[in-house]
């Protein structure tokens, strides 16, 4: 986590080792309904990649293995 102005940013590392911002928050209380609506959309909408593609990931001693 790193402070960036009014936000706290969680940095994650891509498969190639490149760090990217994965999540940002002001750390104010979140509205659970916002998460429920977005989760419903990505789990059910016909244009969502999570409905149309298979995503797999595994951690190995050599690093992360991904398949999409």
mmJSON file of the N, C-alpha and C atoms, coordinates in Angstrom:
{"data_MODEL":{"atom_site":{
"group_PDB":["ATOM","ATOM","ATOM","ATOM","ATOM","ATOM","ATOM","ATOM","ATOM","ATOM","ATOM","ATOM","ATOM","ATOM","ATOM","ATOM","ATOM","ATOM","ATOM","ATOM","ATOM","ATOM","ATOM","ATOM","ATOM","ATOM","ATOM","ATOM","ATOM","ATOM","ATOM","ATOM","ATOM","ATOM","ATOM","ATOM","ATOM","ATOM","ATOM","ATOM","ATOM","ATOM","ATOM","ATOM","ATOM","ATOM","ATOM","ATOM","ATOM","ATOM","ATOM","ATOM","ATOM","ATOM","ATOM","ATOM","ATOM","ATOM","ATOM","ATOM","ATOM","ATOM","ATOM","ATOM","ATOM","ATOM","ATOM","ATOM","ATOM","ATOM","ATOM","ATOM","ATOM","ATOM","ATOM","ATOM","ATOM","ATOM","ATOM","ATOM","ATOM","ATOM","ATOM","ATOM","ATOM","ATOM","ATOM","ATOM","ATOM","ATOM","ATOM","ATOM","ATOM","ATOM","ATOM","ATOM","ATOM","ATOM","ATOM","ATOM","ATOM","ATOM","ATOM","ATOM","ATOM","ATOM","ATOM","ATOM","ATOM","ATOM","ATOM","ATOM","ATOM","ATOM","ATOM","ATOM","ATOM","ATOM","ATOM","ATOM","ATOM","ATOM","ATOM","ATOM","ATOM","ATOM","ATOM","ATOM","ATOM","ATOM","ATOM","ATOM","ATOM","ATOM","ATOM","ATOM","ATOM","ATOM","ATOM","ATOM","ATOM","ATOM","ATOM","ATOM","ATOM","ATOM","ATOM","ATOM","ATOM","ATOM","ATOM","ATOM","ATOM","ATOM","ATOM","ATOM","ATOM","ATOM","ATOM","ATOM","ATOM","ATOM","ATOM","ATOM","ATOM","ATOM","ATOM","ATOM","ATOM","ATOM","ATOM","ATOM","ATOM","ATOM","ATOM","ATOM","ATOM","ATOM","ATOM","ATOM","ATOM","ATOM","ATOM","ATOM","ATOM","ATOM","ATOM","ATOM","ATOM","ATOM","ATOM","ATOM","ATOM","ATOM","ATOM","ATOM","ATOM","ATOM","ATOM","ATOM","ATOM","ATOM","ATOM","ATOM"],
"id":[1,2,3,4,5,6,7,8,9,10,11,12,13,14,15,16,17,18,19,20,21,22,23,24,25,26,27,28,29,30,31,32,33,34,35,36,37,38,39,40,41,42,43,44,45,46,47,48,49,50,51,52,53,54,55,56,57,58,59,60,61,62,63,64,65,66,67,68,69,70,71,72,73,74,75,76,77,78,79,80,81,82,83,84,85,86,87,88,89,90,91,92,93,94,95,96,97,98,99,100,101,102,103,104,105,106,107,108,109,110,111,112,113,114,115,116,117,118,119,120,121,122,123,124,125,126,127,128,129,130,131,132,133,134,135,136,137,138,139,140,141,142,143,144,145,146,147,148,149,150,151,152,153,154,155,156,157,158,159,160,161,162,163,164,165,166,167,168,169,170,171,172,173,174,175,176,177,178,179,180,181,182,183,184,185,186,187,188,189,190,191,192,193,194,195,196,197,198,199,200,201,202,203,204],
"type_symbol":["N","C","C","N","C","C","N","C","C","N","C","C","N","C","C","N","C","C","N","C","C","N","C","C","N","C","C","N","C","C","N","C","C","N","C","C","N","C","C","N","C","C","N","C","C","N","C","C","N","C","C","N","C","C","N","C","C","N","C","C","N","C","C","N","C","C","N","C","C","N","C","C","N","C","C","N","C","C","N","C","C","N","C","C","N","C","C","N","C","C","N","C","C","N","C","C","N","C","C","N","C","C","N","C","C","N","C","C","N","C","C","N","C","C","N","C","C","N","C","C","N","C","C","N","C","C","N","C","C","N","C","C","N","C","C","N","C","C","N","C","C","N","C","C","N","C","C","N","C","C","N","C","C","N","C","C","N","C","C","N","C","C","N","C","C","N","C","C","N","C","C","N","C","C","N","C","C","N","C","C","N","C","C","N","C","C","N","C","C","N","C","C","N","C","C","N","C","C","N","C","C","N","C","C"],
"label_atom_id":["N","CA","C","N","CA","C","N","CA","C","N","CA","C","N","CA","C","N","CA","C","N","CA","C","N","CA","C","N","CA","C","N","CA","C","N","CA","C","N","CA","C","N","CA","C","N","CA","C","N","CA","C","N","CA","C","N","CA","C","N","CA","C","N","CA","C","N","CA","C","N","CA","C","N","CA","C","N","CA","C","N","CA","C","N","CA","C","N","CA","C","N","CA","C","N","CA","C","N","CA","C","N","CA","C","N","CA","C","N","CA","C","N","CA","C","N","CA","C","N","CA","C","N","CA","C","N","CA","C","N","CA","C","N","CA","C","N","CA","C","N","CA","C","N","CA","C","N","CA","C","N","CA","C","N","CA","C","N","CA","C","N","CA","C","N","CA","C","N","CA","C","N","CA","C","N","CA","C","N","CA","C","N","CA","C","N","CA","C","N","CA","C","N","CA","C","N","CA","C","N","CA","C","N","CA","C","N","CA","C","N","CA","C","N","CA","C","N","CA","C","N","CA","C","N","CA","C","N","CA","C","N","CA","C","N","CA","C"],
"label_alt_id":[null,null,null,null,null,null,null,null,null,null,null,null,null,null,null,null,null,null,null,null,null,null,null,null,null,null,null,null,null,null,null,null,null,null,null,null,null,null,null,null,null,null,null,null,null,null,null,null,null,null,null,null,null,null,null,null,null,null,null,null,null,null,null,null,null,null,null,null,null,null,null,null,null,null,null,null,null,null,null,null,null,null,null,null,null,null,null,null,null,null,null,null,null,null,null,null,null,null,null,null,null,null,null,null,null,null,null,null,null,null,null,null,null,null,null,null,null,null,null,null,null,null,null,null,null,null,null,null,null,null,null,null,null,null,null,null,null,null,null,null,null,null,null,null,null,null,null,null,null,null,null,null,null,null,null,null,null,null,null,null,null,null,null,null,null,null,null,null,null,null,null,null,null,null,null,null,null,null,null,null,null,null,null,null,null,null,null,null,null,null,null,null,null,null,null,null,null,null,null,null,null,null,null,null],
"label_comp_id":["UNK","UNK","UNK","UNK","UNK","UNK","UNK","UNK","UNK","UNK","UNK","UNK","UNK","UNK","UNK","UNK","UNK","UNK","UNK","UNK","UNK","UNK","UNK","UNK","UNK","UNK","UNK","UNK","UNK","UNK","UNK","UNK","UNK","UNK","UNK","UNK","UNK","UNK","UNK","UNK","UNK","UNK","UNK","UNK","UNK","UNK","UNK","UNK","UNK","UNK","UNK","UNK","UNK","UNK","UNK","UNK","UNK","UNK","UNK","UNK","UNK","UNK","UNK","UNK","UNK","UNK","UNK","UNK","UNK","UNK","UNK","UNK","UNK","UNK","UNK","UNK","UNK","UNK","UNK","UNK","UNK","UNK","UNK","UNK","UNK","UNK","UNK","UNK","UNK","UNK","UNK","UNK","UNK","UNK","UNK","UNK","UNK","UNK","UNK","UNK","UNK","UNK","UNK","UNK","UNK","UNK","UNK","UNK","UNK","UNK","UNK","UNK","UNK","UNK","UNK","UNK","UNK","UNK","UNK","UNK","UNK","UNK","UNK","UNK","UNK","UNK","UNK","UNK","UNK","UNK","UNK","UNK","UNK","UNK","UNK","UNK","UNK","UNK","UNK","UNK","UNK","UNK","UNK","UNK","UNK","UNK","UNK","UNK","UNK","UNK","UNK","UNK","UNK","UNK","UNK","UNK","UNK","UNK","UNK","UNK","UNK","UNK","UNK","UNK","UNK","UNK","UNK","UNK","UNK","UNK","UNK","UNK","UNK","UNK","UNK","UNK","UNK","UNK","UNK","UNK","UNK","UNK","UNK","UNK","UNK","UNK","UNK","UNK","UNK","UNK","UNK","UNK","UNK","UNK","UNK","UNK","UNK","UNK","UNK","UNK","UNK","UNK","UNK","UNK"],
"label_asym_id":["A","A","A","A","A","A","A","A","A","A","A","A","A","A","A","A","A","A","A","A","A","A","A","A","A","A","A","A","A","A","A","A","A","A","A","A","A","A","A","A","A","A","A","A","A","A","A","A","A","A","A","A","A","A","A","A","A","A","A","A","A","A","A","A","A","A","A","A","A","A","A","A","A","A","A","A","A","A","A","A","A","A","A","A","A","A","A","A","A","A","A","A","A","A","A","A","A","A","A","A","A","A","A","A","A","A","A","A","A","A","A","A","A","A","A","A","A","A","A","A","A","A","A","A","A","A","A","A","A","A","A","A","A","A","A","A","A","A","A","A","A","A","A","A","A","A","A","A","A","A","A","A","A","A","A","A","A","A","A","A","A","A","A","A","A","A","A","A","A","A","A","A","A","A","A","A","A","A","A","A","A","A","A","A","A","A","A","A","A","A","A","A","A","A","A","A","A","A","A","A","A","A","A","A"],
"label_entity_id":["1","1","1","1","1","1","1","1","1","1","1","1","1","1","1","1","1","1","1","1","1","1","1","1","1","1","1","1","1","1","1","1","1","1","1","1","1","1","1","1","1","1","1","1","1","1","1","1","1","1","1","1","1","1","1","1","1","1","1","1","1","1","1","1","1","1","1","1","1","1","1","1","1","1","1","1","1","1","1","1","1","1","1","1","1","1","1","1","1","1","1","1","1","1","1","1","1","1","1","1","1","1","1","1","1","1","1","1","1","1","1","1","1","1","1","1","1","1","1","1","1","1","1","1","1","1","1","1","1","1","1","1","1","1","1","1","1","1","1","1","1","1","1","1","1","1","1","1","1","1","1","1","1","1","1","1","1","1","1","1","1","1","1","1","1","1","1","1","1","1","1","1","1","1","1","1","1","1","1","1","1","1","1","1","1","1","1","1","1","1","1","1","1","1","1","1","1","1","1","1","1","1","1","1"],
"label_seq_id":[1,1,1,2,2,2,3,3,3,4,4,4,5,5,5,6,6,6,7,7,7,8,8,8,9,9,9,10,10,10,11,11,11,12,12,12,13,13,13,14,14,14,15,15,15,16,16,16,17,17,17,18,18,18,19,19,19,20,20,20,21,21,21,22,22,22,23,23,23,24,24,24,25,25,25,26,26,26,27,27,27,28,28,28,29,29,29,30,30,30,31,31,31,32,32,32,33,33,33,34,34,34,35,35,35,36,36,36,37,37,37,38,38,38,39,39,39,40,40,40,41,41,41,42,42,42,43,43,43,44,44,44,45,45,45,46,46,46,47,47,47,48,48,48,49,49,49,50,50,50,51,51,51,52,52,52,53,53,53,54,54,54,55,55,55,56,56,56,57,57,57,58,58,58,59,59,59,60,60,60,61,61,61,62,62,62,63,63,63,64,64,64,65,65,65,66,66,66,67,67,67,68,68,68],
"pdbx_PDB_ins_code":[null,null,null,null,null,null,null,null,null,null,null,null,null,null,null,null,null,null,null,null,null,null,null,null,null,null,null,null,null,null,null,null,null,null,null,null,null,null,null,null,null,null,null,null,null,null,null,null,null,null,null,null,null,null,null,null,null,null,null,null,null,null,null,null,null,null,null,null,null,null,null,null,null,null,null,null,null,null,null,null,null,null,null,null,null,null,null,null,null,null,null,null,null,null,null,null,null,null,null,null,null,null,null,null,null,null,null,null,null,null,null,null,null,null,null,null,null,null,null,null,null,null,null,null,null,null,null,null,null,null,null,null,null,null,null,null,null,null,null,null,null,null,null,null,null,null,null,null,null,null,null,null,null,null,null,null,null,null,null,null,null,null,null,null,null,null,null,null,null,null,null,null,null,null,null,null,null,null,null,null,null,null,null,null,null,null,null,null,null,null,null,null,null,null,null,null,null,null,null,null,null,null,null,null],
"Cartn_x":[0.855,0.0,0.895,0.474,1.24,0.263,0.579,-0.266,-0.057,-1.176,-1.126,-2.205,-1.834,-2.812,-3.824,-5.115,-6.177,-6.419,-5.662,-5.903,-4.779,-5.141,-4.185,-4.272,-3.135,-3.095,-2.383,-3.042,-2.436,-1.77,-0.476,0.261,0.413,0.183,0.349,1.354,1.863,2.868,2.268,2.42,1.982,2.914,2.535,3.345,4.745,4.91,6.229,7.051,6.518,7.239,6.952,6.15,5.836,4.798,5.092,4.102,3.034,1.797,0.678,-0.249,-1.021,-2.021,-3.164,-3.448,-4.497,-5.785,-5.699,-6.866,-6.526,-7.509,-7.289,-8.5,-8.248,-9.332,-8.938,-9.934,-9.718,-9.786,-10.111,-10.303,-11.541,-12.424,-13.723,-14.568,-15.609,-16.497,-17.113,-17.031,-17.574,-19.038,-19.786,-21.182,-21.245,-21.623,-21.653,-22.509,-23.551,-24.415,-23.636,-22.674,-21.857,-21.115,-20.59,-19.866,-20.82,-22.004,-22.975,-23.419,-23.693,-24.138,-23.033,-21.812,-20.706,-20.437,-20.457,-20.234,-21.305,-22.557,-23.636,-23.387,-22.981,-22.722,-21.622,-20.471,-19.368,-19.629,-20.557,-20.857,-21.969,-22.754,-23.921,-24.063,-23.453,-23.679,-23.049,-23.771,-23.249,-21.926,-21.614,-20.361,-19.217,-19.484,-18.442,-17.447,-16.149,-15.169,-15.248,-15.763,-15.854,-16.981,-17.892,-18.959,-18.518,-17.677,-17.332,-15.969,-15.096,-13.748,-13.469,-12.483,-12.025,-10.696,-10.579,-9.344,-8.795,-7.545,-6.891,-5.555,-5.159,-3.882,-3.39,-2.092,-1.497,-0.128,0.213,1.531,2.42,3.584,4.554,5.859,6.803,8.097,8.813,8.493,9.136,8.395,7.225,6.427,4.968,4.24,2.823,2.596,1.695,1.295,-0.124,-0.383,-1.731,-2.184,-3.48,-4.081,-5.394,-5.598,-6.885,-7.351],
"Cartn_y":[-1.172,0.0,1.227,2.201,3.44,4.602,5.661,6.853,7.611,8.04,8.83,9.9,11.047,12.116,11.675,11.693,11.273,9.768,9.027,7.606,6.758,5.542,4.49,3.545,3.207,2.383,1.071,-0.033,-1.348,-1.687,-1.895,-2.244,-3.751,-4.289,-5.72,-5.889,-7.081,-7.336,-8.204,-7.764,-8.561,-9.742,-10.66,-11.839,-11.517,-10.374,-9.987,-9.233,-9.148,-8.464,-6.98,-6.453,-5.017,-4.69,-3.751,-3.367,-2.457,-2.681,-1.861,-1.595,-0.527,-0.233,-1.231,-2.008,-3.013,-2.6,-1.633,-1.19,0.131,1.014,2.303,2.624,3.257,3.605,4.819,5.57,6.653,6.099,4.825,4.114,4.581,5.304,5.632,4.361,4.339,3.183,2.994,1.757,1.443,1.036,1.24,0.836,-0.587,-1.592,-2.969,-3.152,-2.351,-2.474,-2.222,-1.302,-1.044,-2.309,-3.052,-4.284,-5.36,-5.454,-6.455,-6.233,-4.994,-4.688,-5.01,-4.595,-4.861,-6.358,-7.062,-8.497,-9.198,-8.788,-9.385,-9.152,-7.942,-7.625,-8.516,-8.586,-9.347,-10.854,-11.305,-12.73,-13.155,-12.194,-12.584,-11.906,-10.743,-10.0,-10.73,-10.852,-11.581,-11.036,-9.756,-9.19,-9.275,-9.822,-9.939,-11.031,-10.744,-11.791,-12.976,-12.784,-13.876,-14.846,-14.443,-15.323,-16.057,-15.411,-15.935,-16.611,-16.433,-17.003,-17.8,-18.664,-19.409,-18.809,-18.476,-17.931,-18.92,-19.285,-20.184,-19.589,-19.809,-19.317,-20.246,-20.518,-21.367,-20.818,-20.93,-20.515,-21.757,-21.651,-22.744,-22.24,-23.134,-22.679,-21.727,-21.844,-20.985,-19.666,-19.521,-18.306,-18.641,-17.722,-17.916,-18.414,-19.375,-19.914,-19.461,-18.834,-18.354,-18.924,-19.153,-19.602,-18.886,-18.254,-17.618,-18.048],
"Cartn_z":[0.0,0.0,0.0,-0.774,-0.861,-0.92,-0.224,-0.216,-1.525,-2.148,-3.371,-3.257,-2.72,-2.491,-1.452,-1.81,-0.895,-0.909,-1.695,-1.855,-1.278,-0.861,-0.585,-1.774,-2.367,-3.57,-3.251,-3.574,-3.435,-4.757,-4.73,-5.948,-6.029,-7.207,-7.463,-8.591,-8.739,-9.768,-10.861,-12.101,-13.246,-13.428,-14.299,-14.563,-15.044,-15.696,-16.207,-15.158,-13.924,-12.848,-12.754,-13.664,-13.679,-12.602,-11.705,-10.699,-11.305,-10.91,-11.366,-10.183,-10.288,-9.262,-9.418,-8.373,-8.442,-7.747,-6.848,-6.095,-5.443,-5.329,-4.665,-3.803,-2.662,-1.751,-0.922,-0.516,0.447,1.864,1.996,3.258,4.004,3.31,3.892,3.867,4.667,4.7,3.321,2.816,1.496,1.611,0.552,0.494,-0.075,0.736,0.244,-1.01,-1.169,-2.341,-3.632,-3.597,-4.786,-5.213,-4.258,-4.57,-5.078,-4.483,-4.895,-6.331,-6.704,-8.063,-9.067,-8.781,-9.705,-9.801,-8.672,-8.69,-9.523,-9.369,-10.166,-11.659,-12.013,-13.422,-13.998,-13.326,-13.917,-13.896,-13.044,-12.978,-13.923,-14.45,-15.239,-16.593,-16.794,-18.039,-19.225,-20.347,-21.508,-22.062,-21.831,-22.334,-21.319,-20.149,-19.136,-19.538,-19.445,-19.773,-18.823,-17.618,-16.653,-16.986,-17.869,-18.324,-19.594,-20.397,-21.722,-21.817,-20.861,-20.916,-19.655,-19.736,-18.568,-18.133,-16.854,-16.296,-15.275,-15.423,-14.477,-14.081,-12.831,-12.354,-11.258,-11.258,-10.221,-9.855,-8.587,-8.121,-8.081,-8.71,-8.723,-8.113,-7.829,-7.326,-8.286,-9.577,-10.58,-10.79,-10.235,-10.419,-10.663,-11.225,-11.481,-12.901,-13.037,-14.339,-14.58,-15.746,-16.057,-17.394,-17.484,-18.728,-18.897,-20.067,-20.357,-21.712],
"occupancy":[1.0,1.0,1.0,1.0,1.0,1.0,1.0,1.0,1.0,1.0,1.0,1.0,1.0,1.0,1.0,1.0,1.0,1.0,1.0,1.0,1.0,1.0,1.0,1.0,1.0,1.0,1.0,1.0,1.0,1.0,1.0,1.0,1.0,1.0,1.0,1.0,1.0,1.0,1.0,1.0,1.0,1.0,1.0,1.0,1.0,1.0,1.0,1.0,1.0,1.0,1.0,1.0,1.0,1.0,1.0,1.0,1.0,1.0,1.0,1.0,1.0,1.0,1.0,1.0,1.0,1.0,1.0,1.0,1.0,1.0,1.0,1.0,1.0,1.0,1.0,1.0,1.0,1.0,1.0,1.0,1.0,1.0,1.0,1.0,1.0,1.0,1.0,1.0,1.0,1.0,1.0,1.0,1.0,1.0,1.0,1.0,1.0,1.0,1.0,1.0,1.0,1.0,1.0,1.0,1.0,1.0,1.0,1.0,1.0,1.0,1.0,1.0,1.0,1.0,1.0,1.0,1.0,1.0,1.0,1.0,1.0,1.0,1.0,1.0,1.0,1.0,1.0,1.0,1.0,1.0,1.0,1.0,1.0,1.0,1.0,1.0,1.0,1.0,1.0,1.0,1.0,1.0,1.0,1.0,1.0,1.0,1.0,1.0,1.0,1.0,1.0,1.0,1.0,1.0,1.0,1.0,1.0,1.0,1.0,1.0,1.0,1.0,1.0,1.0,1.0,1.0,1.0,1.0,1.0,1.0,1.0,1.0,1.0,1.0,1.0,1.0,1.0,1.0,1.0,1.0,1.0,1.0,1.0,1.0,1.0,1.0,1.0,1.0,1.0,1.0,1.0,1.0,1.0,1.0,1.0,1.0,1.0,1.0,1.0,1.0,1.0,1.0,1.0,1.0],
"B_iso_or_equiv":[0.0,0.0,0.0,0.0,0.0,0.0,0.0,0.0,0.0,0.0,0.0,0.0,0.0,0.0,0.0,0.0,0.0,0.0,0.0,0.0,0.0,0.0,0.0,0.0,0.0,0.0,0.0,0.0,0.0,0.0,0.0,0.0,0.0,0.0,0.0,0.0,0.0,0.0,0.0,0.0,0.0,0.0,0.0,0.0,0.0,0.0,0.0,0.0,0.0,0.0,0.0,0.0,0.0,0.0,0.0,0.0,0.0,0.0,0.0,0.0,0.0,0.0,0.0,0.0,0.0,0.0,0.0,0.0,0.0,0.0,0.0,0.0,0.0,0.0,0.0,0.0,0.0,0.0,0.0,0.0,0.0,0.0,0.0,0.0,0.0,0.0,0.0,0.0,0.0,0.0,0.0,0.0,0.0,0.0,0.0,0.0,0.0,0.0,0.0,0.0,0.0,0.0,0.0,0.0,0.0,0.0,0.0,0.0,0.0,0.0,0.0,0.0,0.0,0.0,0.0,0.0,0.0,0.0,0.0,0.0,0.0,0.0,0.0,0.0,0.0,0.0,0.0,0.0,0.0,0.0,0.0,0.0,0.0,0.0,0.0,0.0,0.0,0.0,0.0,0.0,0.0,0.0,0.0,0.0,0.0,0.0,0.0,0.0,0.0,0.0,0.0,0.0,0.0,0.0,0.0,0.0,0.0,0.0,0.0,0.0,0.0,0.0,0.0,0.0,0.0,0.0,0.0,0.0,0.0,0.0,0.0,0.0,0.0,0.0,0.0,0.0,0.0,0.0,0.0,0.0,0.0,0.0,0.0,0.0,0.0,0.0,0.0,0.0,0.0,0.0,0.0,0.0,0.0,0.0,0.0,0.0,0.0,0.0,0.0,0.0,0.0,0.0,0.0,0.0],
"pdbx_formal_charge":[null,null,null,null,null,null,null,null,null,null,null,null,null,null,null,null,null,null,null,null,null,null,null,null,null,null,null,null,null,null,null,null,null,null,null,null,null,null,null,null,null,null,null,null,null,null,null,null,null,null,null,null,null,null,null,null,null,null,null,null,null,null,null,null,null,null,null,null,null,null,null,null,null,null,null,null,null,null,null,null,null,null,null,null,null,null,null,null,null,null,null,null,null,null,null,null,null,null,null,null,null,null,null,null,null,null,null,null,null,null,null,null,null,null,null,null,null,null,null,null,null,null,null,null,null,null,null,null,null,null,null,null,null,null,null,null,null,null,null,null,null,null,null,null,null,null,null,null,null,null,null,null,null,null,null,null,null,null,null,null,null,null,null,null,null,null,null,null,null,null,null,null,null,null,null,null,null,null,null,null,null,null,null,null,null,null,null,null,null,null,null,null,null,null,null,null,null,null,null,null,null,null,null,null],
"auth_seq_id":[1,1,1,2,2,2,3,3,3,4,4,4,5,5,5,6,6,6,7,7,7,8,8,8,9,9,9,10,10,10,11,11,11,12,12,12,13,13,13,14,14,14,15,15,15,16,16,16,17,17,17,18,18,18,19,19,19,20,20,20,21,21,21,22,22,22,23,23,23,24,24,24,25,25,25,26,26,26,27,27,27,28,28,28,29,29,29,30,30,30,31,31,31,32,32,32,33,33,33,34,34,34,35,35,35,36,36,36,37,37,37,38,38,38,39,39,39,40,40,40,41,41,41,42,42,42,43,43,43,44,44,44,45,45,45,46,46,46,47,47,47,48,48,48,49,49,49,50,50,50,51,51,51,52,52,52,53,53,53,54,54,54,55,55,55,56,56,56,57,57,57,58,58,58,59,59,59,60,60,60,61,61,61,62,62,62,63,63,63,64,64,64,65,65,65,66,66,66,67,67,67,68,68,68],
"auth_comp_id":["UNK","UNK","UNK","UNK","UNK","UNK","UNK","UNK","UNK","UNK","UNK","UNK","UNK","UNK","UNK","UNK","UNK","UNK","UNK","UNK","UNK","UNK","UNK","UNK","UNK","UNK","UNK","UNK","UNK","UNK","UNK","UNK","UNK","UNK","UNK","UNK","UNK","UNK","UNK","UNK","UNK","UNK","UNK","UNK","UNK","UNK","UNK","UNK","UNK","UNK","UNK","UNK","UNK","UNK","UNK","UNK","UNK","UNK","UNK","UNK","UNK","UNK","UNK","UNK","UNK","UNK","UNK","UNK","UNK","UNK","UNK","UNK","UNK","UNK","UNK","UNK","UNK","UNK","UNK","UNK","UNK","UNK","UNK","UNK","UNK","UNK","UNK","UNK","UNK","UNK","UNK","UNK","UNK","UNK","UNK","UNK","UNK","UNK","UNK","UNK","UNK","UNK","UNK","UNK","UNK","UNK","UNK","UNK","UNK","UNK","UNK","UNK","UNK","UNK","UNK","UNK","UNK","UNK","UNK","UNK","UNK","UNK","UNK","UNK","UNK","UNK","UNK","UNK","UNK","UNK","UNK","UNK","UNK","UNK","UNK","UNK","UNK","UNK","UNK","UNK","UNK","UNK","UNK","UNK","UNK","UNK","UNK","UNK","UNK","UNK","UNK","UNK","UNK","UNK","UNK","UNK","UNK","UNK","UNK","UNK","UNK","UNK","UNK","UNK","UNK","UNK","UNK","UNK","UNK","UNK","UNK","UNK","UNK","UNK","UNK","UNK","UNK","UNK","UNK","UNK","UNK","UNK","UNK","UNK","UNK","UNK","UNK","UNK","UNK","UNK","UNK","UNK","UNK","UNK","UNK","UNK","UNK","UNK","UNK","UNK","UNK","UNK","UNK","UNK"],
"auth_asym_id":["A","A","A","A","A","A","A","A","A","A","A","A","A","A","A","A","A","A","A","A","A","A","A","A","A","A","A","A","A","A","A","A","A","A","A","A","A","A","A","A","A","A","A","A","A","A","A","A","A","A","A","A","A","A","A","A","A","A","A","A","A","A","A","A","A","A","A","A","A","A","A","A","A","A","A","A","A","A","A","A","A","A","A","A","A","A","A","A","A","A","A","A","A","A","A","A","A","A","A","A","A","A","A","A","A","A","A","A","A","A","A","A","A","A","A","A","A","A","A","A","A","A","A","A","A","A","A","A","A","A","A","A","A","A","A","A","A","A","A","A","A","A","A","A","A","A","A","A","A","A","A","A","A","A","A","A","A","A","A","A","A","A","A","A","A","A","A","A","A","A","A","A","A","A","A","A","A","A","A","A","A","A","A","A","A","A","A","A","A","A","A","A","A","A","A","A","A","A","A","A","A","A","A","A"],
"auth_atom_id":["N","CA","C","N","CA","C","N","CA","C","N","CA","C","N","CA","C","N","CA","C","N","CA","C","N","CA","C","N","CA","C","N","CA","C","N","CA","C","N","CA","C","N","CA","C","N","CA","C","N","CA","C","N","CA","C","N","CA","C","N","CA","C","N","CA","C","N","CA","C","N","CA","C","N","CA","C","N","CA","C","N","CA","C","N","CA","C","N","CA","C","N","CA","C","N","CA","C","N","CA","C","N","CA","C","N","CA","C","N","CA","C","N","CA","C","N","CA","C","N","CA","C","N","CA","C","N","CA","C","N","CA","C","N","CA","C","N","CA","C","N","CA","C","N","CA","C","N","CA","C","N","CA","C","N","CA","C","N","CA","C","N","CA","C","N","CA","C","N","CA","C","N","CA","C","N","CA","C","N","CA","C","N","CA","C","N","CA","C","N","CA","C","N","CA","C","N","CA","C","N","CA","C","N","CA","C","N","CA","C","N","CA","C","N","CA","C","N","CA","C","N","CA","C","N","CA","C","N","CA","C","N","CA","C","N","CA","C"],
"pdbx_PDB_model_num":[1,1,1,1,1,1,1,1,1,1,1,1,1,1,1,1,1,1,1,1,1,1,1,1,1,1,1,1,1,1,1,1,1,1,1,1,1,1,1,1,1,1,1,1,1,1,1,1,1,1,1,1,1,1,1,1,1,1,1,1,1,1,1,1,1,1,1,1,1,1,1,1,1,1,1,1,1,1,1,1,1,1,1,1,1,1,1,1,1,1,1,1,1,1,1,1,1,1,1,1,1,1,1,1,1,1,1,1,1,1,1,1,1,1,1,1,1,1,1,1,1,1,1,1,1,1,1,1,1,1,1,1,1,1,1,1,1,1,1,1,1,1,1,1,1,1,1,1,1,1,1,1,1,1,1,1,1,1,1,1,1,1,1,1,1,1,1,1,1,1,1,1,1,1,1,1,1,1,1,1,1,1,1,1,1,1,1,1,1,1,1,1,1,1,1,1,1,1,1,1,1,1,1,1]
}}}
